[in-house]
Amino acid sequence: MVTVRAPATSANLGSGFDVFGAALTRPADVVTVEKASETTIEVTGVGAQYIPEDPEKNTVGAVVEALDAPARIHIDKGVRPASGLGSSAASAAGAAVALNRLYDRGLSRSELVPIAAEGEAVVSGVAHSDNVAPSILGGFTVTTSEGTHAVDAAIPLVVCLPDVAVSTRDARRVVPETASMDDLVETVGNAATLAVGMCRSDPGLVGAGMSDPVVTPERARLITGYDDVRAAAFDAGAAGVTVSGAGPAILAVCRDERRRGVAAAMLDAFSEAGIDARAYQTRIGKGTTVLEE
């Protein structure tokens, strides 16, 4: 038996659509696997009632098949489904690391990323690695068709999750198919600034590089109260604010001493919009860790 903790993640980070990702210190899924002749999946925790336990419909099933590693699998969800925090990716990443260990497959963490991404395709329809990569590797990640690069970064974050749902499929439908040259240049410049900020662990630079004129404005329209929450976070000292993944979670970058005030301001703004929400005072953290074996 192997038990792992797989962290929530934030993808895109504004200017890094389908490329950037970051592992969060909280929340997280806990995945336990045990060898079996036939795969079974049990899901408990937050939003468990919305997650199929049929291996053919759960992200973990594709991971089991790719690794040829049948098991009894228990997923204790700490990352709410349809949150924009890589819920399905956390389960897939946790299963990949745990099953690789259980069956002694000998694959590296980098080699497990595309395997976990196949699990993501079960939910989103596309095998993207921008969430599974940081959930497995930790830190700030840059994922392209050539592979993934990870960098440790000490960046404080606040994630505010409203009690509404935005599906990944819906969020992908609103992404524009084209962009102007001006918007492209702005986005590339911001993404480069963000990457430099991560390498320097500089929240100010990271925040300055989060702005995205192409994808984020369209996704923000799916989140009631987004503009007011964003403004409240900046007023409380945030260096940058954007939609986390597909949403509805909203990610704010700030300095340590500002996290509590930023979290409170974002919660108040959602409350004024008539929406319940939860705030996580978190930071960029480690990837999937083995708890017990």
Buried (B, 14 or more C-beta within 10 A) or exposed (E): EBBBBBBBBBBBBBBBBBBBBBBBBBBBBBBBBBEEEEBBBEBEBBBBEEBBBEBEEBBBBBBBBBBEBBBBBBBBBBBBBBBBBBBBBBBBBBBBBBBBBBBEBEBEBBEBBBBBBBBBBBBBEEBBBBBBBBBBBBBBBBBEEEEBBBBEBBBBBBBBBBEBBBBBEBBBEBEEEEBEEEBEEBBEEBBEBBBBBBBBBBBBBBBBBBBBBBBBEBBBEBBBBBEBBBBBBBEBBBBBBBBBBBBBBBBBBBBEEBBBBBBBBBBBBBEEBEBEBBBBBBBBBBBBBEEEE
